[in-house]
Amino acid sequence: MKLLCSPASPYSNKVRMAAHFLELKLNAIRVDTNTGPAILLDNNPLGKIPTLLTADGVSIFDSVAIMHYFDRLTKGGLYPSKKGKRTDAEILEALCDGICDCLLAIVYERRFRDEEKIHQPWIDRQWKKATSGLAHLSANPPKLGKKLNGGHFALAATLDYLELRFKDQWEADHAPLTDWLRQFDKKFPAHSELKSQG
């Protein structure tokens, strides 16, 4: 399988961590979404990453669809089998992806607008949503338990992206999450090589 991705993308890295955990062979192909490469546009009409290209010629996007594909491929290897625990994992993943949506909105606002056109109230609103999500997670850090799941990889990818793009802007207020990430490292030693890189 091939994964069209970026090393800075939290959604890409969530998928890469999950594949490694499940021992799925994945060929990561770095693409620049800003240039609209043919390999990406031919396989995802939205031109977004990550996009998974399966051995039988199917393209799967976005990260949630890929994660659920991995779960089916491994007969339940990525999400708990009990309905309540599975729902908890899926909600955790959704919350983390939502935080990343807000963080990326901030990054893009700063990166692609002329300085005089940057709309600070928009940035403030996105940051408020992101920190609200982080506060919820700090107050309720997810248990790592015996087996990692899709929600755990989503949280690790979110915290990695914060470290990459928002270093020293969140850690002091969210010590339980930095502690959680240290525990995650112990359970998933490959994390250091798979986390977001800019």
N, C-alpha and C positions, 0 to 999 in steps of 0.2 A: 504494500500500500504506500501511496505517496501523500504527503501532507504539504499543501501550499500554505506557507506560514511566514511569520516574522519573529525573530528572537526577542523583540520588545513587546509583542502582543500578549497580554495576559490570557486571552481566549486561546491563542495558539499554544501557550505553554501549559495551560490546564490540560489540553488534549495530549500534548507530548508526555506530560507526567503520567497521565492515565494509561497511555499506551505502554510506557516503560514498566509501570506497575503490573500490567496485565501480560507482560512479555510478548506484546504484539510487535512484529517487525515493521518499522515505520521509516520511510525515507523522507526526511524533512527537506523541502525545497524552499529556499528563501525567495520571496517575491516582494516587490515594491508596489503596493496598491496605487500609489500616486502616478505611476507610469502606465497602469492598465495593461500589463503583459498578456499576450494572447493565451498562454497556458491557464491563466486565471479566468479571463473573460469567457473563454471557450467552455469552461467547466462550472462557472458560477455567474449567472447573469447580473448579479449585484456587484461583482468584482470585489468581494470581501473575503477576508481570511478569518479563521482557517477554513480551507476546503480540502476534503479528503477525496482522493481518487483511489477507488478500490481496484483489486486485481481483475475484476470482471467488468470494468469500464463504467462503473457508477460513480457519480460525483455527489458527495454528501456535504451539506453546509446547513447551519452554522455550528458553533461548538457544542451546543446542547444536543443537536441531532447526531453529531459525531459521537458524543459520549454515550448516548443511548444505543447507537449502532454497536459500539464496543461492548456494551453490556449484553446485548443480544448475541453478539459473536462469541462471547466467552460464557454464555449461558448463566448470566447473573453475576459476573465477576466484579462489577463496578458499583452496583447499588444493592442495598439490603433486600432480602426476600420478603421480610415482614412489612406489611403495608404501611404501618405507622412510621417505622424507621426509614423506609424508602421515601415517604413523603417528607420527613425531616431533612433527609439528604438533598432532595430536590429543592426544597425551600431554601436551604443554605446556599445551594448553587445559584439559585435565582437571585438571592440577595447579593451575593458576591458579584455576579455578572452585572447587576444593576449599579452597584458601587463603581465598577469599572466603566460602565457607560458614562457615569457622571465625571469620572476622572479623565476619560478620553475627551469628553466635551470641553473640559478646561484646557487640556493640552492643545487640541485643535484650534480653539478660540485664540490662543496665544501664538500658535505656530503659523496659522494661515491668514490672519487678518493683519492689516497695517496697524502699527502701534496706536495711532490716533482713532482707529475704529474698533479697538478691543472694547467689548461691553462688560465692564466690571460687575454690574449687577447680575448678569448671566453667570459669570464665573462664581460669584458669591453664592448664588442659588444652587449651583451644582455642587459646590464644596459643602454647603449645608446639608444637602441630601446624602452626600458621601459620608460625612462625619456622623450623621444620624445613624446610618447603617453600621458604621464602625462602633459607635457607642452601644448599639444593640448587641453586636457581637462580643464586645468587651464585657458586657454585663452577663452574657450567656455564651461563653466560649464553648464551641462544640467538643464533645468528647471524642477522643481518637479511638478508643476501644481496641478490640483485637484486630479489626480489619479496616483499612482505609476505604473511603468511598468517593464518589464524584464530587460531593460537597466539600470534602477535605481538600481535594486538588484545586477546586475553584477558590477556596479561601487562601491557600498557599500562593496561588497565582496572583490574587488580588493584593496580598501583602507584599509580594515581590515587586509588583508594579508600583505600589506606593513607595517602596524603597528606591526604586529606579528613578521615578519622576517627581516625588514629593518628599524626599529625604529630609528629616528633622522638622517636618510640619505636622506629624501625627503621632509619633511614637510616645512622646511624654504623656499624652492623654489616654493611651491605649496599651498600657503595660501588659494586661492579660493576653493581648494578641501577639506581642513580641515573645512572651513566654510560650504561647501556643505554638508559634513557628519553630522555636527551639525544640519542642517536643516532637513536632512533625519531622524535623530534620533527623531525629533519632530513629523514627519509624520508617523514614524514606530517605536513605543516605544519598540516593541519586539526585535529590533536590538541588544541591549546589551546582550541578552541571546543567540542569534543565531550567533554572529560573530565568526571569526576564533579563535581557541584556540589551543595552542601547547602543 
